[in-house]
């Protein structure tokens, strides 16, 4: 559960009080990374935190350009084979050398049971070692954006995992933990020093890091502070140096303080609602013997009941952009001509529900986190209020992401809220992870409502292989039109980034909401 304000206040006073030590940055976030296992949860916050300890083959720089990391170069040696030359002289934090064995092992680990990263590897046919510093990845079909696909897939030490009984990933759906939950052994610029889940996690600079660390920070103290007012108070009082996110209602007050400021910018994240379209009988519903969400008219009724402009004004305080797609500006394949929402029309919603056989509406459960996305709990409350006006009673369950994600990831939900930032900055990521029919290989891994249109699947595979950009863009457009016509999900909005920083801090705010410690400096 989330911290109570009294507990947070005590934590701030005991754990964060006093002047910051030289070259130490103290970060307060509304949530915590749920595990140190880099394959346990495909979530931006999780990947942002663990990405300071672990590294991918290729990564993104400050401007989100693809650059070498553990691989120094890569090329296609055939339409379905990519070869990666690996960096020599790199050591894991325990001193063991990094080699191709670790890459082959990590990609197999991330593709296995319990991994939340399977959608990154579901179209791999084989990963093979060429020599100690070269690997090849063969795909089932041509995959021109494969390097982009790997930019958030982190490499672990094969020997460390074997020695610590962590060969399989931590399975968040089943609550399974292992040594990788609480300890870490990467190649990255920071080492894990101490892990206290939901209390504080400390990191220290890796003195033997192979690359350049641009900032001067040596120590990082990362503290989850779930209560908005306590998190803001900690920043204003100087007890933390950085907070993320800044509640939208506090932006003006922070900027007017003269002591701290808010960094704001667009985020490559879209928030949407999903509905169970697979079960024959909907869970957590008053409707028995059938699933109303299988009926497009019901899905469209829910869509048109939502007052997205009202949510933008009252809940998000203007810090959002209403959306009709699950991608937007900044993502390859986005077409603004498709980004027009169905109109907000409660009367049309009532008519659609009546036509579908629910003239008096029905009851349904809804799951929502309260510490993951900007004002997520309040968004869900607003949606529930909108639906009540058309006769749908929403039984809302709002909870910390620590219990929310394990529940919805095992599809124990009828109606849920999710945010998505495409790690490849390409529409294929969304098509593959959110809109593709679900299978046991990782396709549609985050399509938690099991939306399925075989034509969308067919186009997704073609998009993955097509190298002609106009043809590819046309396929993407067709796939998104099919999905929109089906009302496969209920898009809400693109949220904005808002980080609060002290006057002594310099950092880089990236549109993917990653916060690399290597770029942070403190005066």
KETITI-675710 format. One line per 4 residues: their letters; for each residue x, y, z of C-alpha. Coordinates in pm, 1 decimal. Layout:
N
A> X/Y/Z; ... .
END
This chain:
523
XXXX> 0.0/0.0/0.0; 104.0/363.6/-31.5; 281.8/536.4/254.1; 61.7/730.5/492.3 .
XXXX> 163.8/1097.2/524.4; 274.4/1046.0/885.7; 508.0/763.7/788.4; 650.4/964.5/499.0 .
XXXX> 708.7/1263.6/724.7; 901.1/1045.5/966.6; 1104.2/899.6/681.8; 1190.4/1242.8/547.0 .
XXXX> 1296.1/1366.4/889.7; 1510.2/1064.8/970.2; 1641.1/956.5/631.1; 1667.7/1277.8/434.2 .
XXXX> 1728.5/1550.2/692.1; 2042.1/1760.2/687.4; 2241.7/1917.9/412.3; 2319.4/1707.9/109.7 .
XXXX> 2660.0/1551.0/110.9; 2895.5/1666.2/-159.3; 2824.8/1496.1/-492.0; 2512.6/1327.7/-355.4 .
XXXX> 2172.7/1368.4/-519.0; 1853.9/1277.4/-333.5; 1562.3/1181.2/-555.6; 1202.5/1151.3/-437.6 .
XXXX> 964.8/964.9/-668.3; 597.1/884.5/-626.8; 677.4/514.7/-669.3; 955.3/260.6/-637.4 .
XXXX> 1115.6/19.1/-877.3; 944.9/-305.9/-782.7; 1257.8/-516.9/-827.6; 1623.6/-488.6/-920.0 .
XXXX> 1572.8/-768.9/-1173.5; 1595.1/-597.7/-1515.6; 1369.3/-856.0/-1679.7; 1095.3/-856.9/-1416.2 .
XXXX> 880.6/-561.9/-1523.0; 861.8/-378.6/-1855.5; 773.4/-45.7/-1697.8; 939.7/290.9/-1755.2 .
XXXX> 1019.7/364.3/-1390.8; 1159.4/15.2/-1338.5; 1374.3/39.7/-1651.6; 1487.2/391.7/-1562.7 .
XXXX> 1615.7/285.8/-1221.5; 1772.1/-46.8/-1320.8; 1916.3/111.8/-1636.3; 2172.2/289.7/-1419.5 .
XXXX> 2309.4/-45.9/-1303.5; 2255.2/-263.6/-1610.8; 2312.6/-180.9/-1977.0; 2176.0/-283.7/-2318.0 .
XXXX> 2368.5/-358.6/-2633.0; 2258.1/-26.0/-2780.1; 2120.8/272.6/-2593.3; 1985.5/624.8/-2632.0 .
XXXX> 2176.7/948.9/-2576.6; 2039.4/1277.7/-2438.7; 1868.2/1345.9/-2770.8; 1723.1/993.3/-2793.1 .
XXXX> 1956.1/895.9/-3075.3; 2061.6/532.6/-3092.7; 2426.3/495.2/-2981.2; 2661.3/207.7/-2889.6 .
XXXX> 2660.2/62.5/-2539.1; 2776.1/-296.3/-2478.7; 2784.6/-338.9/-2855.3; 3026.5/-116.7/-3043.5 .
XXXX> 2864.5/-174.4/-3383.9; 2589.5/-369.4/-3553.4; 2486.4/-456.3/-3906.5; 2252.9/-677.0/-4103.0 .
XXXX> 2447.0/-963.0/-4258.9; 2131.6/-1095.8/-4423.9; 1766.9/-984.3/-4426.7; 1696.8/-1189.5/-4113.0 .
XXXX> 2032.5/-1180.2/-3932.2; 2189.1/-897.3/-3732.7; 2548.7/-918.4/-3610.6; 2659.1/-726.3/-3300.6 .
XXXX> 3025.5/-664.7/-3225.0; 3069.0/-648.0/-2848.4; 3274.5/-408.8/-2641.5; 3598.4/-552.7/-2505.6 .
XXXX> 3741.6/-481.1/-2161.5; 3404.0/-435.2/-1989.7; 3362.7/-584.2/-1643.2; 3059.7/-654.3/-1431.9 .
XXXX> 3050.2/-493.9/-1089.5; 3186.0/-813.9/-933.7; 3493.3/-792.1/-1155.9; 3399.7/-1070.6/-1397.3 .
XXXX> 3451.0/-990.9/-1769.0; 3156.6/-929.9/-2001.2; 3142.8/-1165.0/-2303.0; 2907.6/-1300.1/-2566.0 .
XXXX> 2798.5/-1574.8/-2325.0; 2628.6/-1310.4/-2111.5; 2439.3/-1173.8/-2412.0; 2315.8/-1515.2/-2525.4 .
XXXX> 2216.8/-1602.1/-2168.2; 2037.7/-1270.0/-2105.2; 1834.3/-1282.0/-2424.8; 1727.0/-1637.7/-2341.1 .
XXXX> 1645.8/-1536.4/-1983.2; 1437.0/-1242.3/-2101.4; 1249.1/-1464.5/-2343.6; 1167.6/-1725.4/-2079.1 .
XXXX> 884.4/-1788.1/-1836.9; 834.5/-1515.8/-1579.7; 999.3/-1248.2/-1791.6; 811.8/-927.8/-1860.7 .
XXXX> 1039.8/-855.7/-2158.9; 920.4/-1131.8/-2388.9; 761.4/-891.6/-2637.5; 1115.2/-770.4/-2717.6 .
XXXX> 1224.3/-1117.5/-2827.2; 906.8/-1290.3/-2948.4; 1015.3/-1270.2/-3312.4; 1366.1/-1406.9/-3255.5 .
XXXX> 1446.2/-1741.2/-3412.5; 1795.4/-1791.4/-3269.4; 2065.1/-1603.6/-3076.6; 2410.8/-1747.2/-3133.8 .
XXXX> 2762.2/-1676.8/-3019.1; 3011.3/-1619.6/-3301.5; 3308.2/-1565.4/-3073.6; 3366.7/-1412.0/-2730.6 .
XXXX> 3290.0/-1065.1/-2863.3; 3033.9/-1116.6/-3136.9; 2678.9/-1248.4/-3145.6; 2419.1/-1290.3/-3416.3 .
XXXX> 2045.1/-1259.1/-3375.8; 1837.2/-1436.7/-3636.8; 1473.3/-1332.2/-3663.6; 1176.6/-1517.0/-3808.2 .
XXXX> 1134.5/-1247.1/-4071.8; 1329.3/-933.5/-4171.1; 1344.5/-695.6/-3874.2; 1501.6/-362.8/-3976.4 .
XXXX> 1436.7/-191.3/-3640.7; 1592.1/-465.4/-3427.0; 1862.0/-238.5/-3273.5; 1587.8/2.3/-3159.6 .
XXXX> 1402.5/-293.2/-3010.9; 1699.3/-376.9/-2786.8; 1763.3/-33.1/-2636.6; 1589.4/-123.4/-2308.1 .
XXXX> 1685.5/-489.5/-2290.3; 1955.0/-513.5/-2022.9; 2238.1/-767.5/-2006.2; 2309.1/-971.3/-1692.9 .
XXXX> 2604.9/-1184.7/-1590.0; 2546.4/-1550.0/-1671.4; 2782.8/-1666.3/-1398.4; 2635.2/-1435.2/-1133.1 .
XXXX> 2282.7/-1554.0/-1210.0; 2391.0/-1916.9/-1191.5; 2585.5/-1864.2/-868.5; 2292.3/-1681.8/-707.2 .
XXXX> 2006.2/-1905.5/-825.3; 1866.4/-1623.8/-1038.5; 1871.3/-1796.3/-1377.8; 1499.5/-1731.9/-1420.2 .
XXXX> 1349.4/-1382.8/-1393.5; 1152.9/-1261.8/-1096.6; 788.8/-1326.9/-1185.2; 589.1/-1028.3/-1060.9 .
XXXX> 261.6/-1195.3/-1155.4; 323.4/-1478.6/-909.4; 503.5/-1279.1/-641.8; 819.0/-1487.6/-685.3 .
XXXX> 1144.1/-1330.0/-563.2; 1508.9/-1431.6/-594.1; 1852.1/-1278.8/-541.2; 1804.9/-1048.7/-841.8 .
XXXX> 1510.5/-884.7/-665.2; 1730.2/-721.9/-402.7; 2084.9/-738.6/-539.8; 2236.7/-639.8/-872.5 .
XXXX> 2549.8/-702.6/-1076.3; 2555.0/-505.0/-1396.7; 2810.5/-324.8/-1609.7; 2652.7/19.9/-1574.7 .
XXXX> 2785.0/353.0/-1443.5; 2634.0/301.1/-1095.6; 2641.6/11.9/-853.7; 2360.9/-85.6/-619.0 .
XXXX> 2478.4/-15.5/-263.8; 2169.4/-77.7/-52.1; 1816.0/-187.1/-131.8; 1523.1/-125.6/104.6 .
XXXX> 1208.9/-182.6/-103.8; 952.3/96.0/-66.9; 1183.5/279.4/175.1; 1509.2/380.8/7.5 .
XXXX> 1757.9/250.0/-247.9; 2115.2/379.5/-262.2; 2358.0/375.3/-552.8; 2727.2/463.7/-582.9 .
XXXX> 2929.5/553.6/-888.9; 3108.0/264.0/-1057.9; 3473.7/367.5/-1041.5; 3574.2/114.0/-1304.9 .
XXXX> 3303.2/202.2/-1556.9; 3416.0/162.7/-1918.4; 3240.7/476.1/-2046.8; 3212.6/845.3/-1974.2 .
XXXX> 3004.8/975.2/-1682.1; 2922.3/1336.5/-1761.9; 2780.3/1437.6/-1424.6; 2966.6/1468.0/-1096.4 .
XXXX> 2728.0/1270.4/-877.1; 2891.6/994.5/-675.2; 2603.2/888.9/-450.6; 2234.5/861.8/-533.0 .
XXXX> 1963.4/821.7/-270.0; 1633.2/719.4/-425.5; 1329.2/743.3/-198.1; 967.6/665.4/-286.7 .
XXXX> 736.1/936.1/-148.9; 385.9/847.7/-252.6; 202.5/1137.5/-91.8; 201.5/1436.8/-327.6 .
XXXX> 207.2/1708.9/-63.3; 487.6/1540.7/130.8; 693.4/1498.0/-184.2; 654.1/1867.3/-272.7 .
XXXX> 732.0/1972.1/85.4; 1050.3/1765.9/81.1; 1165.4/1949.7/-233.7; 1073.6/2296.0/-105.0 .
XXXX> 1250.7/2234.8/226.7; 1567.8/2106.1/61.5; 1532.9/1755.4/203.3; 1544.1/1613.4/-150.5 .
XXXX> 1703.9/1762.1/-460.6; 1474.0/1615.5/-728.4; 1112.4/1498.4/-732.3; 918.7/1320.5/-1004.5 .
XXXX> 644.3/1383.0/-1090.0; 540.8/1728.3/-972.8; 164.2/1727.8/-909.8; 8.4/1949.3/-1177.1 .
XXXX> -164.2/2160.1/-913.9; 170.7/2249.8/-751.5; 369.1/2360.5/-1057.4; 298.6/2733.0/-1015.9 .
XXXX> 371.5/2727.2/-641.0; 705.2/2554.1/-689.1; 812.6/2791.8/-964.1; 714.1/3090.3/-747.4 .
XXXX> 922.8/2970.3/-452.6; 1248.1/3115.4/-585.9; 1433.9/2813.8/-446.5; 1338.0/2532.2/-680.4 .
XXXX> 1183.6/2502.0/-1025.7; 984.2/2268.4/-1244.0; 1119.6/2121.5/-1566.8; 829.6/2055.3/-1801.8 .
XXXX> 818.5/1894.7/-2143.8; 624.4/1652.8/-2363.6; 640.1/1283.6/-2278.9; 621.4/994.8/-2522.2 .
XXXX> 353.0/831.0/-2307.1; -12.1/775.0/-2381.7; -261.3/682.2/-2113.7; -552.7/461.1/-2213.2 .
XXXX> -815.1/221.4/-2083.3; -834.5/-147.1/-2166.0; -1132.7/-382.3/-2152.9; -1149.3/-760.8/-2126.3 .
XXXX> -1269.8/-878.8/-2466.4; -1181.5/-1247.6/-2426.7; -1372.7/-1407.3/-2140.5; -1719.3/-1542.3/-2218.1 .
XXXX> -1836.8/-1405.1/-1882.7; -1694.1/-1075.8/-1762.4; -1526.0/-1084.8/-1423.4; -1631.4/-838.3/-1151.8 .
XXXX> -1955.3/-747.6/-1329.5; -2327.8/-763.3/-1265.4; -2371.3/-917.2/-1611.0; -2380.6/-1296.1/-1588.0 .
XXXX> -2335.6/-1549.3/-1864.7; -2188.5/-1305.3/-2116.5; -1924.0/-1039.2/-2166.5; -2060.5/-699.1/-2270.3 .
XXXX> -1714.4/-579.5/-2375.4; -1719.0/-825.7/-2665.7; -1979.4/-595.5/-2819.6; -1826.9/-300.2/-3004.5 .
XXXX> -2135.1/-92.2/-2920.9; -2057.2/-120.9/-2549.6; -1692.4/-29.8/-2600.4; -1793.5/270.3/-2807.7 .
XXXX> -2051.4/370.8/-2545.6; -1777.5/376.9/-2281.6; -1551.9/578.2/-2513.9; -1816.8/841.8/-2587.7 .
XXXX> -1917.6/870.4/-2223.2; -1571.3/994.2/-2126.2; -1536.3/1372.1/-2110.2; -1169.2/1391.7/-2202.8 .
XXXX> -1172.1/1773.1/-2224.8; -1314.5/1790.7/-1874.8; -1037.7/1555.5/-1753.7; -779.0/1771.7/-1929.4 .
XXXX> -908.4/2087.1/-1758.6; -999.2/1971.8/-1409.1; -783.8/1665.6/-1342.5; -472.5/1736.6/-1549.0 .
XXXX> -482.6/2118.1/-1515.1; -398.2/2145.5/-1883.8; -93.3/1916.3/-1860.3; -224.2/1663.0/-2112.3 .
XXXX> -320.3/1638.3/-2478.3; -636.3/1439.8/-2563.8; -556.0/1151.0/-2798.2; -738.3/919.5/-3035.7 .
XXXX> -446.1/682.3/-3099.0; -205.9/486.0/-2879.7; 83.3/678.2/-3038.1; 139.5/1046.2/-3103.5 .
XXXX> 392.3/1306.2/-3221.8; 751.3/1187.7/-3190.4; 673.5/825.1/-3273.2; 751.1/685.3/-3621.1 .
XXXX> 426.1/612.8/-3802.1; 209.1/872.7/-3629.5; -43.9/1028.7/-3866.8; -214.7/1340.7/-3723.6 .
XXXX> -509.6/1292.7/-3958.8; -607.0/986.3/-3750.4; -581.2/1159.6/-3415.2; -941.9/1280.8/-3391.1 .
XXXX> -1145.2/1136.6/-3106.2; -1502.8/1020.8/-3121.3; -1715.6/1302.7/-2975.5; -1807.7/1309.2/-2609.2 .
XXXX> -2180.9/1230.8/-2628.0; -2354.8/1076.6/-2323.1; -2685.1/1046.4/-2511.0; -2519.3/850.1/-2787.2 .
XXXX> -2361.4/629.7/-2518.2; -2700.7/555.5/-2362.6; -2843.8/470.2/-2704.0; -2555.3/234.9/-2782.3 .
XXXX> -2590.0/60.5/-2445.3; -2963.4/16.2/-2502.7; -2904.1/-124.9/-2850.4; -2656.3/-371.0/-2701.5 .
XXXX> -2914.7/-488.6/-2448.0; -2818.7/-276.5/-2146.7; -3077.8/2.8/-2132.5; -3016.2/42.3/-1758.6 .
XXXX> -2640.0/-0.3/-1781.4; -2454.7/-250.7/-1563.1; -2190.2/-275.3/-1291.5; -1823.8/-344.6/-1361.6 .
XXXX> -1500.2/-339.9/-1165.3; -1216.3/-110.0/-1267.5; -851.2/-134.2/-1163.5; -625.0/166.5/-1142.5 .
XXXX> -287.2/257.8/-988.0; -248.9/568.1/-773.5; 128.4/613.2/-788.7; 236.8/540.7/-1144.8 .
XXXX> 102.3/797.5/-1391.6; 21.2/1165.9/-1348.0; -299.7/1190.3/-1141.6; -385.1/832.2/-1231.6 .
XXXX> -625.0/771.3/-943.2; -808.2/1096.7/-1012.0; -835.9/1011.5/-1382.7; -1008.3/685.2/-1296.2 .
XXXX> -1243.8/860.4/-1054.6; -1338.9/1104.8/-1329.3; -1397.1/820.2/-1577.0; -1615.9/641.2/-1320.4 .
XXXX> -1819.6/960.3/-1270.5; -1860.7/1001.9/-1647.4; -1982.0/643.4/-1685.6; -2226.6/681.4/-1396.7 .
XXXX> -2405.7/947.3/-1602.9; -2489.1/686.5/-1868.1; -2599.7/421.9/-1620.1; -2275.4/227.2/-1571.4 .
XXXX> -2176.7/176.8/-1209.4; -1798.5/141.8/-1180.8; -1664.7/-33.4/-873.1; -1327.1/133.4/-865.8 .
XXXX> -1024.5/-29.8/-703.5; -735.0/215.0/-675.8; -408.2/84.2/-530.4; -32.0/117.2/-530.0 .
XXXX> 144.5/-10.0/-839.5; 318.0/-273.0/-624.5; -9.5/-467.3/-607.0; -176.0/-323.0/-917.6 .
XXXX> 70.8/-447.3/-1178.4; 91.4/-811.4/-1060.5; -288.2/-822.5/-1071.5; -349.0/-675.3/-1416.5 .
XXXX> -45.0/-841.8/-1573.6; -200.1/-1180.4/-1499.4; -521.9/-1042.8/-1652.7; -719.8/-1055.2/-1329.4 .
XXXX> -918.2/-751.5/-1440.5; -1218.9/-647.7/-1644.6; -1139.7/-279.9/-1700.4; -807.6/-111.1/-1634.6 .
XXXX> -589.2/195.2/-1692.0; -243.2/171.6/-1843.5; 18.6/408.3/-1980.5; 260.0/322.0/-2258.8 .
XXXX> 578.3/480.0/-2389.6; 713.2/294.7/-2696.8; 1072.8/206.2/-2619.2; 1164.3/196.3/-2988.0 .
XXXX> 993.1/530.3/-3065.9; 822.8/338.5/-3344.1; 461.2/232.0/-3400.1; 563.5/-132.8/-3431.8 .
XXXX> 628.8/-143.3/-3057.3; 266.9/-52.6/-2984.3; 128.1/-282.7/-3252.4; 330.3/-578.0/-3122.1 .
XXXX> 289.8/-527.1/-2746.6; -58.4/-373.3/-2713.2; -262.7/-458.2/-3021.7; -138.8/-793.8/-3151.7 .
XXXX> -338.3/-1106.6/-3065.8; -203.9/-1266.9/-2750.4; 5.5/-1582.7/-2773.7; 245.7/-1767.1/-2544.3 .
XXXX> 555.1/-1634.2/-2725.7; 518.0/-1274.0/-2610.3; 301.3/-1128.8/-2886.2; 43.3/-894.4/-2737.1 .
XXXX> 212.7/-930.8/-2399.3; 54.3/-609.6/-2269.6; -271.0/-650.0/-2461.3; -427.4/-728.3/-2125.5 .
XXXX> -784.6/-719.7/-2254.7; -695.7/-962.7/-2538.1; -818.6/-745.9/-2824.2; -766.0/-948.4/-3142.8 .
XXXX> -798.3/-870.2/-3512.4; -606.1/-1109.5/-3741.7; -572.0/-837.2/-4004.6; -393.3/-614.2/-3749.4 .
XXXX> -161.6/-907.0/-3674.0; -88.7/-952.8/-4041.8; -7.9/-584.1/-4082.8; 209.6/-585.1/-3770.1 .
XXXX> 434.0/-852.5/-3920.3; 452.8/-663.0/-4248.3; 536.7/-338.0/-4065.6; 814.7/-520.3/-3883.8 .
XXXX> 977.3/-630.0/-4209.8; 904.1/-344.6/-4450.1; 1195.6/-112.6/-4531.2; 1015.2/118.5/-4774.8 .
XXXX> 897.8/404.8/-4551.5; 589.5/516.8/-4749.7; 468.2/156.4/-4775.3; 541.9/99.6/-4407.9 .
XXXX> 360.8/416.9/-4299.6; 57.8/314.7/-4507.3; 49.6/-23.5/-4330.7; 73.8/142.3/-3989.7 .
XXXX> -208.9/377.2/-4082.0; -426.6/86.5/-4192.9; -357.4/-109.9/-3873.6; -446.2/184.8/-3651.3 .
XXXX> -763.5/250.1/-3852.3; -872.4/-109.4/-3799.0; -800.1/-81.2/-3428.6; -985.5/250.7/-3400.1 .
XXXX> -1283.2/117.8/-3595.7; -1292.4/-182.6/-3359.6; -1263.4/45.5/-3053.3; -994.5/-195.6/-2940.4 .
XXXX> -889.0/27.4/-2650.6; -1015.2/358.0/-2510.3; -742.9/619.6/-2566.1; -730.3/907.7/-2318.8 .
XXXX> -436.7/1145.5/-2350.8; -66.1/1212.3/-2380.4; 66.3/1326.5/-2043.8; 335.8/1586.8/-1986.3 .
XXXX> 656.2/1554.9/-1787.8; 703.7/1765.6/-1476.0; 1014.9/1721.7/-1260.8; 1099.4/1943.1/-966.3 .
XXXX> 1469.3/2023.9/-916.9; 1670.7/2227.3/-670.1; 1881.6/2522.7/-779.8; 2191.7/2313.6/-714.3 .
XXXX> 2099.0/2043.8/-968.1; 2164.9/2003.6/-1337.7; 2012.9/1709.0/-1523.5; 1871.5/1599.9/-1857.5 .
XXXX> 1496.1/1553.8/-1902.0; 1427.9/1307.7/-2181.6; 1088.8/1266.4/-2346.5; 1093.9/894.1/-2261.1 .
XXXX> 1093.2/984.2/-1887.2; 1425.6/812.0/-1824.2; 1650.1/976.3/-1565.4; 2010.4/854.0/-1616.8 .
XXXX> 2217.4/932.4/-1307.4; 2525.4/969.9/-1526.9; 2398.4/1307.9/-1650.7; 2323.2/1456.2/-1306.9 .
XXX> 2547.3/1717.3/-1143.5; 2509.1/1891.1/-809.7; 2678.1/2213.9/-704.8 .
END
